[in-house]
Amino acid sequence: MSRINEETRDATLLESFAMLADNLVSGYDVVDVLQTLVERCRAVLDASEAGILLQDEHGDLDVVAVTAERVRLMELLQLDSEGGPCAECVRIGRPVLIPEIADIDPRWSRFGDLASEAGILSVYCVPLRLRRQTIGSLNLFSEHEGMPPHLDQVAAQAMADVATISILQQREAHESEMVREQLQRALDSRVLIEQAKGVVSYTRRIPVDEAFQLIRSYARSNRERLDEVAARIVRRELNL
């Protein structure tokens, strides 16, 4: 590769990281970030195509981003019991390199056949990993045999790290949002329950504590949520 091409590639690589970092700071759609990432991998690394496999909360793998349909088919093939280099990368949490598809492990012969039919001659898979947690893999497919250049391997790992950060950041944000929603619901429910206690206490002329126990007993007996029973009492749809 010429010096001009090297400089152009390096500039494109820096631009890619700047763009991805900006997306992570300013708010983002993780699927769009991952799609952008695989497209950038194809543009700046020694790869003809790229894709990402990701584990869901149950540990099952799925295809979340690809640069072409032929990649999707190769990724999907690995989700069954026969596996393949990309799925193996997730399983062991280490990079997996197939310099020549013709020499692929016999266990993955179907993957090898499909890759050959698609014109793919080598595969390099990098785990999406944070410490001991592996959540997926970034997979580079080449129409040439051999190992990727060392700098491409380094860049691929950096790209994989960006993907990992974006995914875990979104999951953390989602979990935080769930916690906030649960907390807000609890606070809102408490207001309704206090109102319902006052209604029952007034209409039945009983202490507030006794009114609460009456509401709670009714909710348990009828297998209803306490806040839902309280809301019905406040709306005068239920008399206890």
Secondary structure as GFF3:
##gff-version 3
##sequence-region A 1 240
A	DSSP	alpha_helix	3	26	.	.	.	ID=ss1
A	DSSP	alpha_helix	30	44	.	.	.	ID=ss2
A	DSSP	beta_strand	49	55	.	.	.	ID=ss3
A	DSSP	beta_strand	61	66	.	.	.	ID=ss4
A	DSSP	alpha_helix	69	77	.	.	.	ID=ss5
A	DSSP	alpha_helix	85	92	.	.	.	ID=ss6
A	DSSP	beta_strand	96	98	.	.	.	ID=ss7
A	DSSP	three_ten_helix	101	103	.	.	.	ID=ss8
A	DSSP	three_ten_helix	106	108	.	.	.	ID=ss9
A	DSSP	alpha_helix	109	117	.	.	.	ID=ss10
A	DSSP	beta_strand	122	130	.	.	.	ID=ss11
A	DSSP	beta_strand	133	142	.	.	.	ID=ss12
A	DSSP	alpha_helix	150	204	.	.	.	ID=ss13
A	DSSP	alpha_helix	208	221	.	.	.	ID=ss14
A	DSSP	alpha_helix	226	234	.	.	.	ID=ss15
###
